[in-house]
Amino acid sequence: MSKNSLFISYDGLTDSLGQAQILPYLIGLSRKGHNIQILSCEKPENFKKNEAVVRKKCKDASIGWNYIDYDNSIPVISSFLTVQKLKAKALALAKQYKTQIVHCRSIIPAMVGESLQKKLGVKFVFDIRGFWADERVDGKIWNMSNPVFKFMYYYFKKKEKYLFEQADCIVTLTENAKAYIAKEFQTKNKFLVVPCCVDFEHFDFNTITDTQVMKLQSEIGIPKESYILTYVGSLGTRYMLREMLAFFKVLKSKQPNAAFLFISKSDTSEIETICNKIDLEYNSIYIVSCEYHEIPTYISIGDASIFFIVTSFSGKAVSPTKQAEVMSLGLPIIANSGLGDTDLILKETQNGVILNSFTDDAYAVAAKELLNMKKRIGEIRSGAKQFFTLDLGIEKYDSIYQYC
């Protein structure tokens, strides 16, 4: 049965994340007959660059796209004003389109969705993505010695508990987070785990020729016979840049022709500083940025990929999109332990190396294991299909909509 849904996101559709982790699911749900309206917060620079592409995708899928401008100019106050704008816009859209389900991506949109549940009686889906307040503390965005941030942390943790109790359905990215929520909170709802999936048609090594890869590698300036370790995506305080570079230093001692390719739009200025501190040759480091449609070719340059991410409490809920992207293209991965379901997936598929401690000895063992992994592109992609296919994610979301 088709449903009228309103999807609310604090992230923009014109962000890379929006194009990779929001639109593909909603396009799939629209094709299943659901009537979808989207309400997003758009950053001016991304909106200007990608508006036309996103509008076409929405139009082709018969999806309505509505947005407000993202504003983070005044910490705390800007967020409060954004919530008020979202509430007003969402209420008008829900009435106009006779919304039956409000699907909320993360906690701030969920606050809006719960208000619609109260006012209009719509079903409320809380797609948590992660433990939002804890991510800010663990990522050193909120310093708990600051009374404002301390207040915000406890305010959002209290709100999170309430939203868990009120939601008609909770979606988590990992089994780890699901188990914690089910144990710690009183919930009346349906639970579903939907990891960060990818479009396997977009991330398909069969569509990328050796000529394309060699040409791009040459343009970047990486020597032809290099063993290339890649890192894909954002860099920030939650991503363990120093430890990744320290691992690469050990890897390079075992594989002198190793190169480290960062594929990121983040500020990468800290990389050279860290290289100098740990005595790592900076001329082995390559840094590029690209648009979403180019990512598969850039990843395909690599022989393996890496991500080390902070694994305190918030790590329970992390499902790195980069894991799905890299595995779908057939590259083995090295990742640190304790991160969402990453350990489980890499062990079950035997498609990577799990690092248990950040020491030179541990790096040496892991580097040897990674270098000894033969490139099994087809097998790794098959393993990824067990967990990360977009069709699987769409089917799960469809089951939620049918339930509601």
C-alpha positions as CSV (number, residue, x, y, z in Angstrom):
1,M,0.0,0.0,0.0
2,S,1.4,3.4,-0.9
3,K,1.8,6.0,1.8
4,N,2.2,9.8,1.8
5,S,5.5,10.5,3.6
6,L,7.4,13.6,4.6
7,F,11.1,13.0,4.9
8,I,12.9,15.7,7.0
9,S,16.7,16.0,7.0
10,Y,19.1,18.5,8.6
11,D,21.6,17.6,5.9
12,G,21.1,19.0,2.4
13,L,20.2,17.0,-0.7
14,T,22.9,19.0,-2.5
15,D,25.5,17.8,-0.1
16,S,27.5,14.7,-1.2
17,L,25.9,12.9,1.7
18,G,22.5,13.8,0.5
19,Q,23.2,12.5,-3.0
20,A,24.7,9.3,-1.6
21,Q,22.7,8.5,1.5
22,I,19.3,10.2,1.2
23,L,18.1,10.5,-2.4
24,P,18.8,6.9,-3.6
25,Y,16.6,5.4,-0.9
26,L,13.8,7.9,-1.4
27,I,13.9,7.4,-5.2
28,G,13.6,3.7,-4.6
29,L,10.6,4.2,-2.3
30,S,8.9,6.5,-4.8
31,R,9.3,3.8,-7.4
32,K,7.5,1.4,-5.1
33,G,4.5,3.8,-5.2
34,H,5.0,5.9,-2.1
35,N,4.2,9.7,-2.4
36,I,7.3,11.5,-1.0
37,Q,7.9,15.0,0.0
38,I,11.4,16.0,1.2
39,L,12.2,18.9,3.5
40,S,16.0,19.6,3.8
41,C,18.4,22.2,5.0
42,E,20.6,23.4,2.2
43,K,24.0,25.0,2.4
44,P,24.3,27.9,-0.1
45,E,27.6,26.8,-1.7
46,N,26.4,23.2,-2.3
47,F,23.0,24.4,-3.4
48,K,24.5,26.6,-6.1
49,K,26.7,23.9,-7.4
50,N,24.3,20.9,-7.3
51,E,20.7,22.3,-7.4
52,A,20.1,21.4,-11.1
53,V,21.3,17.8,-10.7
54,V,19.1,17.2,-7.6
55,R,16.1,18.9,-9.0
56,K,16.2,16.6,-12.1
57,K,16.6,13.5,-9.9
58,C,13.6,14.5,-7.8
59,K,11.5,15.4,-10.8
60,D,12.3,12.2,-12.6
61,A,11.3,10.2,-9.5
62,S,8.1,12.3,-8.9
63,I,9.4,13.5,-5.5
64,G,8.6,16.9,-4.1
65,W,11.6,18.8,-2.8
66,N,11.3,21.6,-0.3
67,Y,14.0,23.3,1.7
68,I,15.1,26.0,4.0
69,D,18.6,27.6,4.1
70,Y,21.0,26.0,6.5
71,D,22.4,28.5,9.0
72,N,25.1,27.8,11.6
73,S,26.4,31.4,11.9
74,I,25.5,31.7,15.6
75,P,26.1,28.5,17.6
76,V,23.0,27.3,19.5
77,I,20.8,30.2,18.5
78,S,21.0,29.3,14.8
79,S,20.1,25.7,15.5
80,F,17.1,26.8,17.6
81,L,15.9,29.1,14.8
82,T,16.4,26.3,12.2
83,V,14.2,24.0,14.3
84,Q,11.5,26.6,14.4
85,K,11.7,27.1,10.6
86,L,11.5,23.4,10.0
87,K,8.5,23.0,12.3
88,A,6.6,25.7,10.5
89,K,7.5,24.4,7.0
90,A,6.9,20.8,7.9
91,L,3.4,21.5,9.4
92,A,2.4,23.3,6.3
93,L,3.6,20.5,4.0
94,A,2.1,17.8,6.1
95,K,-1.3,19.5,5.9
96,Q,-1.0,20.3,2.2
97,Y,0.0,16.7,1.2
98,K,-2.0,14.8,3.8
99,T,1.1,13.2,5.3
100,Q,0.7,9.8,6.9
101,I,4.3,9.2,7.9
102,V,7.0,11.6,8.9
103,H,10.4,10.1,8.5
104,C,13.1,12.0,10.4
105,R,16.8,11.7,9.8
106,S,18.6,12.3,13.1
107,I,17.5,14.0,16.3
108,I,16.8,17.6,15.2
109,P,14.4,16.6,12.5
110,A,12.9,14.0,14.9
111,M,12.0,16.9,17.3
112,V,10.0,18.3,14.3
113,G,8.5,14.9,13.5
114,E,7.3,14.3,17.0
115,S,5.5,17.7,17.0
116,L,3.7,16.6,13.9
117,Q,2.8,13.3,15.5
118,K,1.2,15.2,18.4
119,K,-0.6,17.8,16.2
120,L,-1.7,15.7,13.3
121,G,-1.6,12.1,14.5
122,V,0.9,11.0,11.8
123,K,3.2,8.0,12.3
124,F,6.7,9.1,13.4
125,V,9.8,7.2,12.2
126,F,13.0,8.1,14.1
127,D,16.0,7.3,11.8
128,I,18.6,8.0,14.4
129,R,21.8,7.7,12.3
130,G,23.9,8.0,15.5
131,F,23.9,9.2,19.1
132,W,24.0,12.8,18.0
133,A,24.9,14.5,21.3
134,D,27.6,11.9,22.2
135,E,29.1,12.3,18.7
136,R,29.7,16.0,19.5
137,V,31.3,15.3,22.8
138,D,33.4,12.4,21.5
139,G,34.4,14.4,18.5
140,K,35.5,17.4,20.7
141,I,32.9,19.7,19.1
142,W,31.3,20.2,22.5
143,N,33.6,20.7,25.5
144,M,31.8,19.5,28.6
145,S,33.7,22.0,30.8
146,N,31.7,24.7,29.0
147,P,28.4,25.2,30.8
148,V,26.5,25.9,27.5
149,F,27.7,22.7,25.9
150,K,27.1,20.8,29.1
151,F,23.5,22.0,29.2
152,M,23.0,21.2,25.5
153,Y,24.4,17.7,26.0
154,Y,22.0,16.8,28.8
155,Y,19.1,18.6,27.1
156,F,19.5,16.5,23.9
157,K,20.1,13.3,25.8
158,K,16.8,13.8,27.7
159,K,15.1,14.7,24.4
160,E,16.6,11.6,22.7
161,K,15.2,9.3,25.5
162,Y,11.8,10.9,25.0
163,L,11.9,10.5,21.2
164,F,12.8,6.8,21.6
165,E,9.7,6.3,23.7
166,Q,7.4,8.2,21.4
167,A,8.5,7.0,17.9
168,D,6.4,4.5,16.1
169,C,9.5,3.0,14.5
170,I,13.2,3.4,15.2
171,V,15.9,2.8,12.5
172,T,19.5,2.3,13.5
173,L,22.6,1.9,11.4
174,T,24.0,-1.0,13.4
175,E,22.9,-4.1,15.4
176,N,25.2,-2.8,18.2
177,A,23.1,0.4,18.6
178,K,19.8,-1.5,18.3
179,A,20.8,-3.8,21.2
180,Y,21.8,-0.8,23.4
181,I,18.6,1.1,22.7
182,A,16.4,-2.0,23.3
183,K,18.1,-2.7,26.6
184,E,18.3,0.9,28.0
185,F,15.1,2.5,26.9
186,Q,11.4,1.9,27.1
187,T,10.3,1.6,23.5
188,K,6.9,0.8,22.1
189,N,8.0,0.6,18.5
190,K,9.3,-1.5,15.6
191,F,13.1,-1.7,15.3
192,L,15.0,-2.1,12.1
193,V,18.7,-2.0,11.2
194,V,19.6,-0.3,7.9
195,P,23.3,0.2,7.5
196,C,24.7,2.9,5.1
197,C,24.0,1.2,1.7
198,V,25.3,2.2,-1.7
199,D,24.1,2.1,-5.3
200,F,25.9,-1.0,-6.6
201,E,25.3,0.2,-10.2
202,H,27.2,3.4,-9.4
203,F,29.9,1.7,-7.4
204,D,30.7,-1.0,-9.9
205,F,34.2,-1.9,-10.9
206,N,32.9,-3.4,-14.2
207,T,32.1,0.1,-15.4
208,I,35.6,1.4,-14.8
209,T,38.3,0.6,-17.3
210,D,42.0,0.1,-16.5
211,T,42.7,2.9,-18.9
212,Q,40.5,5.3,-16.9
213,V,42.3,4.3,-13.6
214,M,45.8,4.6,-15.1
215,K,45.0,8.0,-16.6
216,L,43.6,9.3,-13.3
217,Q,46.6,7.9,-11.4
218,S,48.9,9.7,-13.8
219,E,47.0,13.0,-13.5
220,I,47.3,12.8,-9.7
221,G,51.0,12.1,-10.0
222,I,51.2,8.8,-8.3
223,P,54.0,6.6,-9.7
224,K,52.8,3.7,-11.8
225,E,54.0,0.8,-9.7
226,S,52.8,2.2,-6.3
227,Y,50.9,0.2,-3.7
228,I,48.1,2.7,-3.0
229,L,46.3,3.0,0.3
230,T,43.2,5.2,0.1
231,Y,41.1,7.2,2.6
232,V,37.7,8.3,1.4
233,G,35.5,11.0,2.9
234,S,35.4,13.6,5.6
235,L,38.2,14.4,8.0
236,G,37.6,15.8,11.5
237,T,38.1,15.2,15.2
238,R,36.3,11.9,15.1
239,Y,38.6,10.5,12.4
240,M,42.0,9.4,13.7
241,L,44.3,11.1,11.2
242,R,47.5,10.8,13.2
243,E,46.9,7.1,13.8
244,M,46.2,6.4,10.1
245,L,49.4,8.2,9.1
246,A,51.3,6.3,11.7
247,F,50.0,3.1,10.3
248,F,51.0,4.2,6.8
249,K,54.5,4.9,8.0
250,V,54.8,1.3,9.2
251,L,53.2,0.0,6.0
252,K,55.7,2.0,3.9
253,S,58.6,0.5,5.9
254,K,57.4,-2.9,4.6
255,Q,56.3,-1.7,1.1
256,P,58.7,1.1,0.1
257,N,56.6,2.0,-3.0
258,A,53.5,2.7,-0.9
259,A,51.5,5.9,-1.5
260,F,48.6,7.3,0.6
261,L,45.8,8.9,-1.3
262,F,43.3,11.1,0.5
263,I,40.0,11.6,-1.4
264,S,38.3,14.3,0.7
265,K,36.7,17.7,0.5
266,S,37.7,18.4,4.1
267,D,40.5,20.7,5.3
268,T,43.6,18.6,4.9
269,S,46.2,21.1,6.1
270,E,46.9,19.1,9.2
271,I,48.2,16.1,7.2
272,E,51.6,17.7,6.5
273,T,52.0,18.9,10.1
274,I,51.4,15.4,11.4
275,C,53.8,13.9,8.8
276,N,56.6,16.2,10.0
277,K,55.9,15.3,13.7
278,I,56.0,11.6,13.1
279,D,58.9,11.8,10.5
280,L,56.8,10.5,7.6
281,E,57.8,11.5,4.1
282,Y,55.1,13.9,2.9
283,N,56.0,13.2,-0.8
284,S,54.3,9.8,-0.4
285,I,51.0,11.6,0.4
286,Y,48.5,12.6,-2.3
287,I,45.4,14.7,-1.7
288,V,42.4,15.1,-4.1
289,S,38.8,16.1,-4.0
290,C,36.0,15.1,-6.4
291,E,32.3,15.1,-6.9
292,Y,30.0,12.2,-6.0
293,H,29.8,10.8,-9.5
294,E,33.6,10.6,-9.7
295,I,34.3,8.8,-6.5
296,P,34.2,5.2,-7.8
297,T,37.0,5.9,-10.3
298,Y,39.1,7.6,-7.6
299,I,38.6,4.7,-5.1
300,S,39.5,2.2,-7.9
301,I,43.0,3.6,-8.0
302,G,43.7,2.0,-4.6
303,D,44.9,-1.4,-3.6
304,A,43.4,-1.1,-0.1
305,S,41.5,1.4,2.0
306,I,41.7,2.6,5.6
307,F,39.5,4.2,8.2
308,F,40.3,4.6,11.9
309,I,37.4,6.3,13.8
310,V,37.0,7.2,17.5
311,T,35.1,4.3,19.2
312,S,33.9,5.6,22.5
313,F,30.2,5.3,23.2
314,S,29.0,7.0,20.0
315,G,30.9,4.4,18.0
316,K,28.2,1.8,18.6
317,A,26.0,3.5,16.0
318,V,28.5,4.2,13.3
319,S,28.1,2.6,9.9
320,P,30.8,4.2,7.7
321,T,29.5,4.9,4.1
322,K,33.1,4.5,3.0
323,Q,33.1,0.9,4.0
324,A,30.2,0.1,1.7
325,E,31.7,2.1,-1.2
326,V,35.1,0.6,-0.9
327,M,33.9,-3.0,-0.5
328,S,31.5,-2.7,-3.4
329,L,34.5,-1.8,-5.6
330,G,36.4,-4.8,-4.4
331,L,39.1,-3.3,-2.1
332,P,40.2,-4.8,1.2
333,I,39.9,-2.6,4.3
334,I,41.8,-2.0,7.5
335,A,39.7,-0.5,10.3
336,N,40.0,-0.3,14.0
337,S,37.9,-2.5,16.3
338,G,34.8,-1.5,18.3
339,L,33.2,0.5,15.5
340,G,29.5,-0.3,15.0
341,D,29.2,-3.6,13.1
342,T,32.4,-3.1,11.1
343,D,34.3,-5.9,13.0
344,L,31.4,-8.3,12.4
345,I,31.1,-7.6,8.7
346,L,34.8,-7.7,7.9
347,K,35.3,-10.9,9.9
348,E,32.2,-12.6,8.4
349,T,33.2,-11.7,4.8
350,Q,37.0,-12.0,5.4
351,N,37.5,-8.9,3.4
352,G,39.7,-6.9,5.7
353,V,42.0,-6.4,8.7
354,I,40.8,-5.4,12.2
355,L,43.3,-3.3,14.2
356,N,43.0,-3.9,18.0
357,S,45.5,-1.3,19.3
358,F,47.4,1.7,18.1
359,T,51.0,0.6,18.6
360,D,53.8,0.1,16.2
361,D,53.8,-3.6,16.9
362,A,50.1,-3.8,16.1
363,Y,50.5,-1.7,13.0
364,A,53.3,-4.0,11.8
365,V,51.2,-7.2,12.2
366,A,48.2,-5.5,10.5
367,A,50.3,-4.1,7.7
368,K,51.8,-7.5,6.9
369,E,48.3,-9.1,6.9
370,L,46.9,-6.4,4.6
371,L,49.8,-6.7,2.2
372,N,49.4,-10.4,2.0
373,M,45.7,-10.1,1.1
374,K,45.4,-11.0,-2.5
375,K,43.1,-8.7,-4.5
376,R,39.8,-10.6,-4.8
377,I,37.6,-7.9,-6.3
378,G,34.7,-10.1,-7.2
379,E,34.7,-11.9,-3.8
380,I,34.9,-8.7,-1.8
381,R,32.0,-7.2,-3.8
382,S,30.0,-10.3,-3.2
383,G,30.6,-9.9,0.5
384,A,29.5,-6.3,0.4
385,K,26.2,-7.4,-1.3
386,Q,25.3,-9.3,1.8
387,F,25.0,-6.1,3.8
388,F,25.1,-2.9,1.7
389,T,23.0,-3.2,-1.5
390,L,20.7,-0.3,-2.0
391,D,17.8,-2.6,-3.0
392,L,18.1,-4.3,0.5
393,G,18.0,-0.9,2.2
394,I,14.9,0.2,0.1
395,E,13.1,-3.1,0.9
396,K,13.7,-2.5,4.7
397,Y,12.4,1.1,4.5
398,D,9.4,-0.1,2.5
399,S,8.6,-2.6,5.2
400,I,8.6,0.3,7.7
401,Y,6.3,2.3,5.6
402,Q,4.0,-0.6,5.3
403,Y,4.1,-1.2,9.0
404,C,3.2,2.4,9.7
